[in-house]
Amino acid sequence: MKKSILLSLIAFLCLTHMAVAQRYTLRGQVQDEKQAGLPGTTVLILQAKDSSLVSFTSTNPQGEFEIKNVSKGDLLLKATFLGYSPYFKQLQFPEEGNVLDLGKLVMRPLSNELKEVMVQGEKSPVVFKKDTIEYNAGSFKTQPNAVAEDLLKKLPGVDVETDGSISVKGEKVQRVTVDGKEFFGRDPKLATRNLPADAIDKVQVFDKKSDQAMFTGIDDGQREKTINLQLKEEKRNSAFGNAMAGIGTDERYQAKASLNRFSNGKQLSFLGMANNVNAQGFGFDDYMTFSGGMQQMAGGGGARVTISSDNSSGVPLNFGGRTNGLMDSYAGGLNFNNQLSKKVEANGSYFFNKLDHNIARDLERLEFLRNADVRTDQRSRQLNGNTNHRANFTVDYKIDSANSVKVTGAIGYNETSTNQRSEVETYNGENQLQNQSTNTAFSDGSALNANGSILFRHRFPKAGRTISSNTEFRTGTNQNDGTLQAVNTFADGLVNVLDQENRQETENHSLSTNLAYTEPLGNRRYLEANYNYRQNINKVDRQVYDVEEGESRLYNELLSNSYTSNYQYHRTGMNFRMNRREFSLTVGSSLQHTDLTGELLGFDDDIRHSYQNVLPTLRFNYEFTGNRRIDFNYETTVHEPTIRQLQPVVDNSNPLNIYEGNPELRPAYMHQWRLNFSTFDPGTLINFFTFVNASYTNNAITNAQSYTDRLIRITQPVNVSHNTIVSGFASLGFPVKKLNSRFNIGANVRQQESINLVNEVANDIRIQNLNGNLRYEYRLKELFDFNLRANYTVQRTKYQFGDDQQFFNQTYSAETNLYLPKLFNLNTNFDYMLFDNPGFDFSQRIPMLNMSISKQFLKNKSGELKLSALNVLDENLGVNQTANINYVERETLNSLGRYFMLSFTYSINKHLNPMGNRGGGRSIQIIN
């Protein structure tokens, strides 16, 4: 009896579970009175008892919709479309089957009386729209006259560095567009630092595919992390902008202007700026050309060189959360976009910038050898100058429905100058001085570069069958003249004196052609065949002369060299793609053949190498119901050694740091995996995204180092068996409505395992980075807002030989905005930066306090007068810490001290846009 009751109970529970677990697919079509489908209608499934959101979607171009995995219950369907009365329907689920076909849902237009009064609700601050994250700008409060960059700083998952570089979900943003169009070429900062924040309606973040991939529908793996700034509707047919001028203590000044005119598909923008307060409205891409040969002297030059397994190096300009040194900046330019006709669209820009940068740097570096350590102390002073002109254009001609041509071009001219003086001392493990160097170097250079492309696309009558070709060229010339005077003294009494002049001319030319053909296989499956040819020609002629007494010049054959390299690539491949409603899959592979030839002056044997590699690829993405998405990518790439790495030429232009090429280098072969997941709950406004990246490189190229008895460093590129990098990122954002608050929590981890050779001994190295950040935002209506941010970074470097190293960087920030009566605004911004390095017994605290009070006046609040106090605590020091391969180093740099500034800002033509001064609308907008 008991057994029978137990079995009955189990059967009842199973049936109950099956009933509860049963899920339905809802289908239907939304129509207007004339039985025409309404595309873009928002369809919501709500709980009948409290109207809480269960699921949602939007209709396709035919007005059709489908919502999967809906549990049976007391539910209500609601459909909304602008200009129509909301449609409601109580859902009745069938007893059999799992499909509920709702048929045709007819919506009625609003009456004229109702059209005049729009009842609006709260917009979702973050919306996931397939592969796009969309932020509603009105949900993130900014100060009056703020720029787009100030808005981006408040968006969850978006990080903006002080140099203006932007990262989203841990990935660097490469392009910023305005209403989907180019804005001053490819420099993101020109848009984010010059467009007014109050002109922006939405910020859209996505991975932009190549033009060819968007045309064919076959993913070629090329991606650009892109931000699109979508303007408010009233700004698209108006003029807007602002002008600011300020004067401060210690002869500080700042002026800038931005004027934009949008009308009927046309756009014209002007930018101009000048200041000596380390403010840049543009990027440093051209300025980074200072990292020329003279500055690549890790021990004697005026710039830091980071020697890592990926051969990265550069001139660091930002440390401790701000730009260091003393900088004067001047810039100006024009940008246009024009819809010339229904078939032709053109855009282009011209931009000019000039920089003068004064840097004072003190560096302490500790290098770990197997038997002893080496310490280097360096003091350098450097004055850099840069003048740059650049112009670009794009013409997109849609010949007809089957053919189109896109032509792009760009040209740039750059002039640079460098004047630096360095003092370097090197000590052994017993703290005994082994060598010292004092050197002075001057350099003047100019560069002219141009590039262009022609993309032709053709669609055949059969849907999905396409052919396209893309031809690109790049050419550039660079000339640099320099002098070097150095006195190098060694512990054994040897003194080496250098007095040299050098001249280097470089030419770079490349040409590439890519052909792609797609063939539909039916049932939304496609096959793509592609072929790519590329040729890169590089010519370098470097001449070095020793200046003898009496100013006679003697040609230095050891340091002079001339060479030409010719890389030729042939790559052919095949990709299969399958598209479904929930997922898409791409599988493919390519075969790449590379030929390298190099001709070196003074060497009988030319460099000749050939490489063959198979490059498989796999891409998969799946869209779950409930606004969740997962992506997986696997791809392979080949990194061939450069001609400088291959040429067997000794570069001892800095006698304390000698570089020698290696003709036996092999190309590195890299495997890369990426897994990305994102989800957004429109009911709770909780968003979460995460990714995991991994790469494994065979024959990784790294720099081996050896040291002579006089502690002269000799660097040579070599192959090691492997290099592994694993990184992950996660971000969670959620509101606390009762507290008028929002929290965002993020974490980023990275581990790199590599092999380095020091004095011909292999050294296994593991570098671990952990970064955590917390952001809290509080907003009390239009009266007060408060933002807190905390960022914590720890880096641990573990060496097989030598002491493990770790350092800590912490930054705590607080910003308050108080909106007082009579249009007064009070802003306070406080940063507290902490740097700790037990290896150097170093601890530094840098508090930064900025304050301002402003008053808005004139018609429509178009004028603003502001009094600012910058760096109130007068902290004129910057800090940078680096640990890598076999060394750890710390730098301190000069920075801008305390000053006060009075400025006036005028919002140009703001009175022409009365809609721009109204309170932000509150309407529900949910996009699938």
Secondary structure as GFF3:
##gff-version 3
##sequence-region A 1 928
A	DSSP	alpha_helix	2	21	.	.	.	ID=ss1
A	DSSP	beta_strand	23	31	.	.	.	ID=ss2
A	DSSP	beta_strand	42	47	.	.	.	ID=ss3
A	DSSP	beta_strand	53	58	.	.	.	ID=ss4
A	DSSP	beta_strand	64	71	.	.	.	ID=ss5
A	DSSP	beta_strand	75	80	.	.	.	ID=ss6
A	DSSP	beta_strand	87	90	.	.	.	ID=ss7
A	DSSP	beta_strand	99	106	.	.	.	ID=ss8
A	DSSP	alpha_helix	112	115	.	.	.	ID=ss9
A	DSSP	beta_strand	126	129	.	.	.	ID=ss10
A	DSSP	beta_strand	132	136	.	.	.	ID=ss11
A	DSSP	three_ten_helix	137	139	.	.	.	ID=ss12
A	DSSP	alpha_helix	148	152	.	.	.	ID=ss13
A	DSSP	beta_strand	158	160	.	.	.	ID=ss14
A	DSSP	beta_strand	166	168	.	.	.	ID=ss15
A	DSSP	beta_strand	171	172	.	.	.	ID=ss16
A	DSSP	beta_strand	175	178	.	.	.	ID=ss17
A	DSSP	alpha_helix	188	192	.	.	.	ID=ss18
A	DSSP	three_ten_helix	197	199	.	.	.	ID=ss19
A	DSSP	beta_strand	200	209	.	.	.	ID=ss20
A	DSSP	alpha_helix	211	216	.	.	.	ID=ss21
A	DSSP	beta_strand	223	231	.	.	.	ID=ss22
A	DSSP	three_ten_helix	233	235	.	.	.	ID=ss23
A	DSSP	beta_strand	238	248	.	.	.	ID=ss24
A	DSSP	three_ten_helix	249	251	.	.	.	ID=ss25
A	DSSP	beta_strand	253	263	.	.	.	ID=ss26
A	DSSP	beta_strand	266	275	.	.	.	ID=ss27
A	DSSP	three_ten_helix	287	290	.	.	.	ID=ss28
A	DSSP	three_ten_helix	293	295	.	.	.	ID=ss29
A	DSSP	beta_strand	318	319	.	.	.	ID=ss30
A	DSSP	beta_strand	322	323	.	.	.	ID=ss31
A	DSSP	beta_strand	326	339	.	.	.	ID=ss32
A	DSSP	beta_strand	344	368	.	.	.	ID=ss33
A	DSSP	beta_strand	373	397	.	.	.	ID=ss34
A	DSSP	beta_strand	403	427	.	.	.	ID=ss35
A	DSSP	beta_strand	433	459	.	.	.	ID=ss36
A	DSSP	beta_strand	466	490	.	.	.	ID=ss37
A	DSSP	beta_strand	495	522	.	.	.	ID=ss38
A	DSSP	beta_strand	525	547	.	.	.	ID=ss39
A	DSSP	three_ten_helix	549	551	.	.	.	ID=ss40
A	DSSP	beta_strand	553	555	.	.	.	ID=ss41
A	DSSP	beta_strand	561	579	.	.	.	ID=ss42
A	DSSP	beta_strand	583	600	.	.	.	ID=ss43
A	DSSP	beta_strand	607	624	.	.	.	ID=ss44
A	DSSP	beta_strand	628	639	.	.	.	ID=ss45
A	DSSP	alpha_helix	643	646	.	.	.	ID=ss46
A	DSSP	beta_strand	650	651	.	.	.	ID=ss47
A	DSSP	beta_strand	657	660	.	.	.	ID=ss48
A	DSSP	beta_strand	668	681	.	.	.	ID=ss49
A	DSSP	beta_strand	686	707	.	.	.	ID=ss50
A	DSSP	beta_strand	713	736	.	.	.	ID=ss51
A	DSSP	three_ten_helix	737	739	.	.	.	ID=ss52
A	DSSP	beta_strand	741	758	.	.	.	ID=ss53
A	DSSP	beta_strand	761	780	.	.	.	ID=ss54
A	DSSP	beta_strand	784	799	.	.	.	ID=ss55
A	DSSP	beta_strand	805	820	.	.	.	ID=ss56
A	DSSP	three_ten_helix	821	823	.	.	.	ID=ss57
A	DSSP	beta_strand	824	837	.	.	.	ID=ss58
A	DSSP	three_ten_helix	838	840	.	.	.	ID=ss59
A	DSSP	beta_strand	842	857	.	.	.	ID=ss60
A	DSSP	three_ten_helix	859	861	.	.	.	ID=ss61
A	DSSP	beta_strand	863	870	.	.	.	ID=ss62
A	DSSP	beta_strand	877	884	.	.	.	ID=ss63
A	DSSP	beta_strand	887	894	.	.	.	ID=ss64
A	DSSP	beta_strand	899	908	.	.	.	ID=ss65
A	DSSP	three_ten_helix	910	912	.	.	.	ID=ss66
A	DSSP	three_ten_helix	914	917	.	.	.	ID=ss67
###
